[in-house]
Amino acid sequence: MAAIAARNNATPAQVAVAWILAQHPTIVPIPGTTKLHRLQENTAAADVELSPADLEEITAADNRVDITGDRYPAHMQRWINC
């Protein structure tokens, strides 16, 4: 991620948000922060234009991550889609 960020004159966080934005026009990332400078960094990600090669590299890395376990504890899962 750092190499892609450097190539795009962006931070790794901006690249991550830009990649999410590139997935589908109706997906809207909502990164949380309590710091104004991080909010400004996150919103600037909308101006980061990742190349098709960048997108493929990030997607390939994402596909190598093995996700296991539940997203929420059982008591919270009951609240979903009630």
N, C-alpha and C positions, 0 to 999 in steps of 0.2 A: 504494500500500500504506500509506503514511503517513497518508493521509486516513481510510482504513478503520480503521487502528489508533487514531487519535485519536477517531473516533466510538465505538469499542468500549472505550475506556480500556485499551488494550493496546499492546504493542510490535509493530513490524512482524514480528519473528520469531514472536511468539505468534500473530499473524494467519496467517502462513504455515503454522504447525503446525496451527492450528485448521482451516484450509482443507483440509489433507491429511486430518485426522481426519473431516471432513465428506464425503469422497469415497465411503467405504464402511466399514461397521463392522469389516471384517476387515483394513483397512489400518492398520498401526501405524508411525508415523514414528519413526526412531531418530536424533535429532540428536546429533551428537558435541560434547563439550566437555571441557575440563579444569578449568573453573571452577565452583565450587559455585553461585554466584549465577546463572550461565547455566543450570545444570540446574534450579534453582528457577523461573527464567523460562520455560523450555521446558515444564516439567510444569504450570505455571499455565495454559498454553494450552488445556488440557482444559476449563477453566471459561469460555473465551471462546465466546460464542454468536453466530455470524455470522448476519445476516439473509439471506433469500433474495436480496435485492438485492446484498448484499455478496458472496455466493457467485457470483452471476452476473458481477459486475464483475471479480472475481479470475479466474474461469474465462475470461472474454473476453480479459483481458490475457495469460493463459497461452497461449491459442490463437493469439495474435499472435506468439509466440516461434517462430522458425524454428530447429529443432534439426537440426544436420548433423554428420556424422562418426560414428565408432565410439565406443562407450562405453568400451571397453578397448583397449589396444594388442594387436596380434595374438598376442603370446606369452602374454598373460593370458587372452584370449578362449578359447584352447584349454582352459583350466581349467574353463570354464563348461559345465555339463551333461555332464560326463565320464561 
